[in-house]
C-alpha cells in the first residue's frame, strides 16, 4: 500500500508541472484559414496540452478591434495586416510567421450554367454577362474591385455588384440565389454547400494572399502562442492546407 502511495505521489510530481505549463491560447483569426485550422488545432491540443479558444472575425473587423485595444494571444490574417499591427505596436516585432498562400476562386449556384473563366478576357465576358456579382470585404474583394477598374468595367458592374459585410461568406449568397457569381478565397468557397466551384481565377489575373500569424504584444500566453504558430507552419500542417484549397507558405 505504502509503495503504491509513493508511486502515486511521484506520478503527481511529474504531472503537476506539465499541467501548470498548459495554457489557454486566445486566437483571433480571419475565415480563410478556418477549414484547415479546425482540423489541425485538435491535433495541437492533444500533443501540447494547451487549450485553444478561437474567434472567427473578418479581416477588416480584426484590424478595427485591434486598433480599439482588444487583445489576443495570436492573431492570424493577411501578412500585410500583421505587418501593420507590428507598426501599431499591437504585434511583437519578429513574431510574424507565414502560414499559407491562398488564391481567389469563383463559384455559381449549384446547377446553374457555368461560364468560361479560362482567361482574363473570358472572365471579363462572364462578369459583363452576370446579373449579379458578389465579392468579399476581405483581401480578395479589395483586389477584385481594383481588377474591375483595370479591366475598365467597374462602372458597368457597379449596379450589379454586392460586397459582403466582414465575415460573411460570398458562397452563402450564391447558394441562396442572391448573387449569380461569387468570388472569395478558394479555401472559403470549397466547404460551402449549394454552389458549384468553377475553379481559381485564371493565372493572368490571379492574386495570391499570404496569411500569417503574429503574437500580440499583450499576449497572456506568448510561449504557448509561439508553439501553436510553429505547429501551424509545420510540414504536417502543410499537407492539410493543400486539401483545403491553400498552399503552405513555407517550403519544407
For each residue, the residues with C-beta under 8 A, 3 or more apart:
1: 4 5
2: 5 6
3: 6 7
4: 1 7 8
5: 1 2 8 9
6: 2 3 9 10
7: 3 4 10 11
8: 4 5 11 12
9: 5 6 12 13
10: 6 7 13 14
11: 7 8 14 15
12: 8 9 15 16
13: 9 10 16 17
14: 10 11 17 18
15: 11 12 18 19
16: 12 13 19 20
17: 13 14 20 21
18: 14 15 21 22 49
19: 15 16 22 49
20: 16 17
21: 17 18 49
22: 18 19 48 49 50 51 224
23: 50 51 220 221 223 224
24: 50 51 52 53 221
25: 50 51 52 53 73 74 221 224 225 228
26: 53 55 71 72 73 74 220 221
27: 52 53 54 55 72 73 74 75 76 225 228
28: 54 55 57 62 65 66 70 72 74 75 76
29: 33 34 37 54 55 56 57 74 75 76 77
30: 33 56 57 58 59 62 76 77 78 138 211
31: 34 56 58 138 167 169 188
32: 100 102 138 185 187 188 209 211 246
33: 29 30 36 37 76 99 100 187 211 246
34: 29 31 37 38 56 187 188
35: 38 39 187 190 191 244 245
36: 33 39 40 100 187 237 240 241 243 244 246
37: 29 33 34 40 41 54 76 232
38: 34 35 41 42
39: 35 36 42 43 240 244
40: 36 37 43 44 231 232 237 240
41: 37 38 44 45 52 54 228
42: 38 39 45 46
43: 39 40 46 47 231 236
44: 40 41 47 48 50 52 227 228 231 232
45: 41 42 48 49 50 51 52
46: 42 43
47: 43 44 231
48: 22 44 45 224 227 228 231
49: 18 19 21 22 45
50: 22 23 24 25 44 45 221 224 227 228
51: 22 23 24 25 45
52: 24 25 27 41 44 45 228
53: 24 25 26 27
54: 27 28 29 37 41
55: 26 27 28 29 72
56: 29 30 31 34 167
57: 28 29 30 61 62 65 166 167
58: 30 31 61 62 137 138 165 166 167 168
59: 30 62 63 77 78 81 137 138 139 166
60: 63 64 137 138 166
61: 57 58 64 65 166 167
62: 28 30 57 58 59 65 66 75 77 81
63: 59 60 66 67 77 81 84 85
64: 60 61 67 68
65: 28 57 61 62 68 70
66: 28 62 63 69 70 75 85 88 90
67: 63 64 88 90
68: 64 65
69: 66
70: 28 65 66
71: 26 216 218 219
72: 26 27 28 55 75 216 219
73: 25 26 27 215 216 219 220 221 222 224 225
74: 25 26 27 28 29 213 214 215 216 219 225 228 229
75: 27 28 29 62 66 72 82 85 90 91 213 214 215 216
76: 27 28 29 30 33 37 99 211 212 213
77: 29 30 59 62 63 81 82 211 212
78: 30 59 81 82 138 139 209 210 211 212
79: 82 83 96 98 209 210 211 212
80: 83 84
81: 59 62 63 77 78 84 85
82: 75 77 78 79 85 86 91 96 212 213 214
83: 79 80 86 87 96
84: 63 80 81 87 88
85: 63 66 75 81 82 88 90 91 214
86: 82 83 89 90 91 92 93 96 214
87: 83 84
88: 66 67 84 85 91
89: 86 217
90: 66 67 75 85 86 216 217
91: 75 82 85 86 88 95 96 214 215 216 217
92: 86 95 214 215 216 217 219 222
93: 86
94:
95: 91 92 214 215 226 229
96: 79 82 83 86 91 212 213 214
97: 212 213 214 229 230 232 233
98: 79 210 211 212 233 249 250
99: 33 76 211 212 213 229 232 233 237 241 248 249
100: 32 33 36 187 210 211 241 246 247 248 249
101: 208 209 210 211 246 247 248 249
102: 32 185 186 187 208 209 210 211 245 246 247
103: 185 186 200 201 206 207 208 209
104: 140 143 144 183 184 185 186 200 201 206 207
105: 183 184 185 186 189 190 197 198 199 200 201 245
106: 117 123 181 182 183 189 197 198 199 200 201
107: 170 171 174 181 182 183 184 189 192 195 196 197 198
108: 112 113 114 115 174 180 181 182 195 196 198
109: 112 174 175 177 180 194 195 196
110: 175 194 195 196
111: 196
112: 108 109 180 196
113: 108
114: 108 196 198
115: 108 122 125 126 129 130 181 198
116: 122 125 126
117: 106 122 123 126 198 199 201 202
118: 122 202
119: 122 123 202 204
120: 123 124 151 202 204 205
121: 124 125
122: 115 116 117 118 119 125 126 202
123: 106 117 119 120 126 127 201 202 205
124: 120 121 127 128 151 153
125: 115 116 121 122 128 129
126: 115 116 117 122 123 129 130 181
127: 123 124 130 133 148 151 153 157 181
128: 124 125 153 156 157
129: 115 125 126
130: 115 126 127 133 160 180 181
131: 160 180
132: 160 161 162 178 179 180 181
133: 127 130 157 160 161 162 179 180 181 182 183
134: 161 162 163 164 170 173 174 178 179 181 182 183
135: 140 141 144 145 161 162 163 164 170 182 183 184
136: 140 141 163 164 168 169 170 183 184 185 188
137: 58 59 60 141 142 163 164 165 166 168
138: 30 31 32 58 59 60 78 141 142 166 184 185
139: 59 78 142 143 185 209
140: 104 135 136 143 144 183 184 185 207 209
141: 135 136 137 138 144 145 163 164 183 184
142: 137 138 139 145 146
143: 104 139 140 146 147 207 209
144: 104 135 140 141 147 148 183
145: 135 141 142 148 149 154 163
146: 142 143 149 150
147: 143 144 150 151 205 207
148: 127 144 145 151 153 154 157 161
149: 145 146 152 154
150: 146 147
151: 120 124 127 147 148 154
152: 149
153: 124 127 128 148 156 157
154: 145 148 149 151 157 158
155: 158
156: 128 153
157: 127 128 133 148 153 154 160 161
158: 154 155 161
159:
160: 130 131 132 133 157
161: 132 133 134 135 148 157 158
162: 132 133 134 135 173 178 179
163: 134 135 136 137 141 145
164: 134 135 136 137 141 168 169 170 173
165: 58 137 168
166: 57 58 59 60 61 137 138
167: 31 56 57 58 61
168: 58 136 137 164 165 172 173
169: 31 136 164 172 173 184 188 192
170: 107 134 135 136 164 173 174 179 182 183 184 188 189
171: 107 174 175 182 184 188 189 192 194 195
172: 168 169 175 176 192
173: 134 162 164 168 169 170 176 178 179 182
174: 107 108 109 134 170 171 177 178 179 180 181 182 192 194 195
175: 109 110 171 172 192 193 194 195
176: 172 173 194
177: 109 174
178: 132 134 162 173 174
179: 132 133 134 162 170 173 174 182
180: 108 109 112 130 131 132 133 174
181: 106 107 108 115 126 127 130 132 133 134 174
182: 106 107 108 133 134 135 170 171 173 174 179 189 195
183: 104 105 106 107 133 134 135 136 140 141 144 170 201
184: 104 105 107 135 136 138 140 141 169 170 171 188 189
185: 32 102 103 104 105 136 138 139 140 188 189 209 245
186: 102 103 104 105 189 190 197 200 245 246
187: 32 33 34 35 36 100 102 190 244 245 246
188: 31 32 34 136 169 170 171 184 185 191 192
189: 105 106 107 170 171 182 184 185 186 192 195 197 245
190: 35 105 186 187 197 244 245
191: 35 188
192: 107 169 171 172 174 175 188 189 195
193: 175
194: 109 110 171 174 175 176
195: 107 108 109 110 171 174 175 182 189 192
196: 107 108 109 110 111 112 114
197: 105 106 107 186 189 190
198: 105 106 107 108 114 115 117
199: 105 106 117
200: 103 104 105 106 186 206
201: 103 104 105 106 117 123 183 205 206 207
202: 117 118 119 120 122 123 205 206
203: 206
204: 119 120
205: 120 123 147 201 202
206: 103 104 200 201 202 203
207: 103 104 140 143 147 201
208: 101 102 103
209: 32 78 79 101 102 103 139 140 143 185
210: 78 79 98 100 101 102 249
211: 30 32 33 76 77 78 79 98 99 100 101 102 246 249
212: 76 77 78 79 82 96 97 98 99 249
213: 74 75 76 82 96 97 99 228 229 232 233
214: 74 75 82 85 86 91 92 95 96 97
215: 73 74 75 91 92 95 219 222 225 226 229
216: 71 72 73 74 75 90 91 92 219 225
217: 89 90 91 92
218: 71
219: 71 72 73 74 92 215 216 222 225
220: 23 26 73
221: 23 24 25 26 50 73 224 225
222: 73 92 215 219 225 226
223: 23 226 227
224: 22 23 25 48 50 73 221 227 228
225: 25 27 73 74 215 216 219 221 222 228 229
226: 95 215 222 223 229 230
227: 44 48 50 223 224 230 231
228: 25 27 41 44 48 50 52 74 213 224 225 231 232
229: 74 95 97 99 213 215 225 226 232 233
230: 97 226 227 233 234
231: 40 43 44 47 48 227 228 234 237
232: 37 40 44 97 99 213 228 229 237
233: 97 98 99 213 229 230 237 248 249 250
234: 230 231 237 238 252
235: 238 239 248 252
236: 43 239 240
237: 36 40 99 231 232 233 234 240 241 248
238: 234 235 241 242 247 248 250 252
239: 235 236 242 243
240: 36 39 40 236 237 243 244
241: 36 99 100 237 238 244 246 247 248
242: 238 239 246 247 248
243: 36 239 240
244: 35 36 39 187 190 240 241
245: 35 102 105 185 186 187 189 190
246: 32 33 36 100 101 102 186 187 211 241 242
247: 100 101 102 238 241 242
248: 99 100 101 233 235 237 238 241 242 251 252
249: 98 99 100 101 210 211 212 233
250: 98 233 238
251: 248
252: 234 235 238 248
